[in-house]
Amino acid sequence: MLLTLPDILSAEDLREARQLLRAAPWTDGRESAGPQARTVKNNQQLPHDCEAAQFIRQRVLDGLNRSALFFSAALPLRIFTPRINRYGGEHNTYGNHIDNAVRLKATAGGGTEYVRTDVSCTVFLNDPDDYEGGELTVSDTYGTRGVKLPAGHAILYPGTSLHQVTPVTRGERVACFLWVQSMVRSDEQRRLLYELDMNLLALRQQHGETAETTGLTGTYHNLLRMWAET
Ligand code: NI
């Protein structure tokens, strides 16, 4: 399932982010890629500890935490440290690949933990008008879709899908990127839960709380109980 999450970052967040990005220490994106991805990855990224990366990461995580849509669609258990990347000039593309299934994350306490990459999320930091090309294309059993969203919006897509960022031929594309380990591993099961949740929300808005919405809410939670791993 591909899902747009609007306004994860505010206009003020984006202004501050752009300010910090002006002096940001970009490095070669291949440093964090696996052996297959390394052959097709050609972008730049920020070190986790630089000021711009820390600021953007925190605002993105805050924005996702506030988003009911994100919770319902991703059912997050763990989030891998968000990265900020840039496509433009000689480092302008990331060819077709599937992300590594498991990443090792440094935790706040100085330890590490594994994160299974069930759901991928890209938060756009500048507008589509700022660049030519740079489309995120995602292929799954439903076909291939190209995505370019306004600054501050995010796209969720399954970690299982083949995807790429097409070459940026003018300007720069800057985005924040992260993976989510979901409480529900299966994309199909997550989708069913999301659809049930969204339809329940609409039913409640139309008819208020009824015996049927109470019953279906129970069904939602019982399915989640059956499928969730925490
Ligand atoms: Ni990828």
Boltz pocket constraint, residues with backbone or C-beta under 6 A from the ligand:
constraints:
  - pocket:
      binder: B
      contacts: [[A, 97], [A, 98], [A, 99], [A, 163]]
      max_distance: 6.0
